[in-house]
């Protein structure tokens, strides 16, 4: 057996009963030091990424504007450009969610991936595409759609409440402590 002293903690009522008490390792202070230095560094990197992405969005928007006003207006150039801007907007939204909540939103990642795949299909001309490749891309988009629709089934209710997701009753979620059961 381990000779280190352990203490037991009581977990709040909203967690599962199987984890009501669990051993706790003595606190050494390393976690607070690491969090104090790494979290601001990560936030700084994400802000820099967001600024770079904003610059790319502005450049893509200017190029799209030039394509729209050019005398040789082409559907095959404008639509992928618009979809590229939509992908960039979704990625920007993903970075902003990370800065606000310090977690990566899988739903936004899936939405951005769906738009990216659709953009690539339009660029590759689906009429001339190999049927098996088109079938694979279709299955991939359908799988992403299923993930987007049913991917949050296993999310614990307290995580959904904490991150501000909309509950099933239609009211807006907030970061509020859960009330004791009645």
Phi, psi and omega in degrees: 000158180281133183272356180291141178288139176233150175241157179254140178245151176262131183268143179305159187296341185276358177264172186293147181294335181292339180250031183297322175227139178212152180293146180240131179282139179304139184281131183253349181091351181295321182299317181291324179294315180297314180295324182295328182260323185281322181297314176296325178295318177295318178298321178297316178297320180293322177296317177297318176299319179296321179292319177297316179297323176297319177297319178296321179296318180296317179296316180295324178293320177295319178294322178294320176298320178295323179292324182290322182271357180287153181293335180260062180296123184235129177300321184288351177257320186287313184296313176298328176295319177295316179295325176297319176297322177295321176297316179297322178296318179296320178293322176297318178297322178298317179294321179292322176296319178298317179296323183283317189246353180057039168210157182269128180277112181293326179301316180293323177297319180294318178299316179296323179293319179299314180296321179297316180295317179297323177296316180295322178297318179294324179292327184274358180061092186298338180291324182264003184282149175302132184301324180291323177293319177296320177295319178296318178295323177296315178297322179296315179294320177296319178297319176296321177297319177295317177300318180295320182283316188248008185289341183263011182297321185271002181293128178298143185299323181292329177290320178297317179296317184294321184274006172079020178288157181283122178288173184295336183281359176091350179277154181288135177285148177225166176272083180233149178292148181284146180273153181293150181294147180262000000 
